[in-house]
Amino acid sequence: MEIDFNEYQLRCELHGHEDDVRGICVCGNDGIATSSRDRTVRFWSLDSSDKRKFACSKILLGHSSFVGPLVWISPNQEFPQGGIVSGGMDTLVLVWDLKTVEKVHTLQGHKLQVTGIALDDNGDIISSSVDCTLRRWRNGQSLETWEAHKAPIQAVIKLPSGDGEIVTGSSDSTLKLWKGKTCLHTFDGHADTVRGLAVMPGLGILSASHDGSLRLWAVSGEVLMEMVGHTAIVYSVDSHSSGLIVSGSEDRFAKIWKDGVCVQSIEHPGCVWDAKFLENGDIVTACSDGTVRIWTTHQDTVADQLELDLYTSQLSQYKASRKRVGGLKLEELPGLDSLKIPGTSDGQTKIVREGDNGVAYAWNMSEQKWDKIGEVVDGPEESSRPFHDGAQYDYVFDVDIGDGMPIRKLPYNRSDNPYDVADKWLLKESLPLSFREQIVQFILQNTGQKDITFDASFRDPYTGSNAYVPGQSSHVSDISAKPTFKHIPKKGMLVFEAAQFDGILKKINEFNNALLSDQETQNLSLTEPDVSRLGSIVKTLKDTSYYHSSKFADSDITLLLNLLQSWPIGMIFPVIDILRMAVLHPDGATKLHKQLEAKNDILMEVIKKVTKNPAIPANLLTSIRTITNLFKNSCYYNWLQKHCSEILDAFSSCSSSSNKNLHLSYSTLILNYTVLLIELKDQEGQSQVLSAALEIVENENVEGDSKFRALVGIGSLMLEGLVKKIALDFDVLNFAKSAKGSKEAKIAEVGSDIELLTKQS
């Protein structure tokens, strides 16, 4: 069937973002807004000197983590030059005035990443989140909230019907149609997360999914069309009045569709996070290389030949940097000049780079020349398949036999019959064939092939005969065939147990003297008996060898809590520090817990007080370490679980602080929460901890142990928690690959652990 279609060509590139461009918002004829992992929103206006190009005219700074969804507010009385609404991984929805380039509203309420934003007909803002909720905001205030799905919501759009109907897409693989808080219809059909949504005017709703497909749905729920062509997650979809559809994918292509057929695939040097149509039919794409690109069918706005050639060169360089030949990166192969060097033995082989390919040569000793063998094909260009004994496989599993035996490697390709692989491997390793079914089940489970039927009959790979297993016991061996991870899962709690007690008492005395010297604060100062009591508390805490028998009076803990409530905010950090050590003492922990149960929740009061802006770093540091130390005693587990969301929200500013001690303390708190909430099987809490850990990892200023502990938390939650799918929706693979490139060995190792987890079903 002939389809009338003019191909898109590059119009221009917009440079400015310093990391992945995640979202696009077309702002009428006024410009384009884009969001990025670099935490900024940029507004691009037409370049007055060149009608083909756009220039960055405004930068919106306010998010503390990567920014995703954007919505345009058309110019009105409140926003004479229009406005932008942005959502971020920091859980915030921010409203911006483009005239002043200032935040007008900071909308707080979501517990996890904001994934979608829509404007209702009356101007209300509707936001969706990984926390499974939708929120409606009006004039800067939360109007209503409701749980719209049982899994993370990934997108929300408003329908043009005028009835206030909206549609959501979720990790539960469904779409839902809403009028107010009432679900009118659930759309079932996708096999994985619904990541992107768009309206197809006059026809229905478009959806993009992690299952690699696009669907067009009637509002009544029927599937009108399915479009298949992408080879990876589809992140975004949009439509144009001409009937064209555009989609962006992890496979690095923006695909243009007409009447259900892909009419063009535009290759990019990285993942295409978002794609949107301009009113004139041009397409804007957001790429993981940090560049925004505009594509056009209008010949008078196509980029000049030099720019087109440069883009072709960028693509070629990107693919060459990713392509592997014989297990080596193509760009690392020697050139043809290396064939001038004679070989050392007959038949010696060498792979050299010829253009975009690797070509194998063999040394001909008798004729003293290199003979061309042929081009080396190494599978998909994006492959990072592991090697074993010089060959490359889809998987290489570590198998722990136990009993002090060394770890053994089990290589496997998805095209193999797992029974044949198990048979050959057991014979090669001289292991009993009774382990066969256990090995097969392990392979199927870890490669996502549980639903595929294989021929299970045994044939000896060397003789072709069937198996004889004499006296096979019904007892299953305790062989452990599982991937081994270097740093996950985390077990046990970490605490901060070092203290400079003399310095702490000295600082308390200094503050106490300051209170005594001012008539207005004399009534807050310590009495002589109080000073003596503090000295006695510190003496007990110093003598760790008697922790099993030493005791505190109830009045000791009461004194500390009274000081936290009565002393000026700038003077309480040494008191918090004593409390930090007291909760590590068995009797101190018990007495404090007893008071928390009997009275108002003083600890939460203190947390709210010390984290209120502007926060004093010393207060933050001592209080976050105090909460971290509570994890040592199980009597606090219910309290810690109950207040998890409040505590993480209160200390969330620590991840964006420049204070390295705060980074380490916050990441340790998160790691302890990881261990606790896995044990308690608390999925909601695990989601909140995962989001907080990802925010730490994403911060380029966080280094060393802080980043390592956050990564261990992420890996542990994926391995033993209930949030692996959510982590994958958070694009955790990109974080893992980044960590693998670290110069710090343990960060690279835990990055490898997480990457391996993403490949397991």
C-alpha angles and dihedrals in degrees: 000000000000115000120198104229138144114215121242120241132188113280101177146324124237113212125190111087114103097208142018114332103228108176143026131201121186107216102203110261091325099083147278130290121205133187129208149190084247087078095247138111115213127198117209123200130191111276106245091208096052122028091204095062142065127211129205106254102167137026118200113207121186113094118100094206138027117316123226128163122043134187130190122230108206116231112281139148093289094042108031092178095034130258142242130224115203134185127201148186086255086076092246132126110206126195115207133196107216092203094061096022086225135128111258097182136014107203112203124182111090115103096207141025118322107235106174142022132191134174117228122221091261094049098263115146116231118195132187128204147187084250086079094246139115119213129197117209129192127182092347095309132106107249101180142340134197141174103254099176136013089234133047115299111229103183144010130191136177119235117229093231094106090231093104093249119158134187127216131197122205148187086249084077093245138109120218129202114215137192106187106317092331119104108221097182143358118217113213123186114089117100095215144016117331101227107170137031136188139167119250100204113238093002113058143257130338121211132190120202145192086239087076096250140108123215135194112210131191111232086247090063105259119133106239097179141359121205119199124180110101116102097209143024113328108219104179146017135186138172137214132212088248089068095253121135126202128197134186125210149181086247088077095248134115104206125202117209132195124183090348094306125111104238098175139012116203111202121217133192091244145003116323104226098178141006128189137176122236115219091258091056097260115136128229118203130193115210136192089237088075095252130121113210132193121206126197144186091201108103094207091063100041113123116260119265094260091057092046091051090048091054091049088052091050090054092047092050092048093051092045090052090053099039117099128200121188089349093306130104110258091231090057094056118104119252129242090277088075089070088070088073111084120238123247101223139022111270094017108154130216131183116213134181117253110176108304094342140076115231125195123222130185125209114244103206097189094052094032094228142107113256117208112240100179147265117321113230115200106176127252115006092231092054120137093171114160126246130230126179090348095307128103122234138181088239137013109190126197111229120199110205092183129216091093093298118146121262110267127211121235112193120199140174121202090233091060127096103247091214091057091046092050092048095050093043095050091049092046092050093043092238127148115273087226086082090063101100092044092054092046093051090049091053093047093048095049097044099045093243098121092119096051120096118224133184103264098188113122123234119174103243090221104038103021091229127132122259125270113196106182119211093352109195122228087223111104113227119242092235107145111217104181140119111270118225124204100215110009144123100034115222126192132015131282122221139185104237104158117100138171096218096176090053091047093053091044091055092048091052090048092053091043091054089050090054091048092052093058117069091210093058103033090102089062095055126105121262120229092259089051091052089049091048092052089052090052092050091052092047090055091048092049093055099072093166089072097045089112092062110018118102141200128218117237087242090061092062092040090056092054093047093047091053091051089054100040108034121087113271092247093058105048102080095090089050090051088050091057089049088051090060094039092062089058089059110086095226093039091054092048094048093048091049090050091054093046090055094046099046141030115302097271093173093061089046089055092047092052091047097049095043095050112113127293088039121194109233093221091054092048093048097049095042096048089049090050091054090046091054091054088074090073091073120057092210087078096051095096091047092048092049093046093052098035096114094045093047096048091046092049094052097035092106088068091076092061095040121110090223109107093198089057090049092054094045093048094047090049090052089051092049092052090048088051092057094044098047093046088054091048093044090229105163097181092050091046090054091054092048091048091053091049092048092050090051090056094047091049093055108095090203092063111092145170120355093005094059091040093055092048090051091048088052092052092048093047092050090051094046102042105008133077100250107076092117091049089051091053089050087053087060090245090166089072090053090049093051091049091051091049088062093056119120088221107091098214093050090050090048096052088045087058090048091055093044090054089051091054090058095054121088 
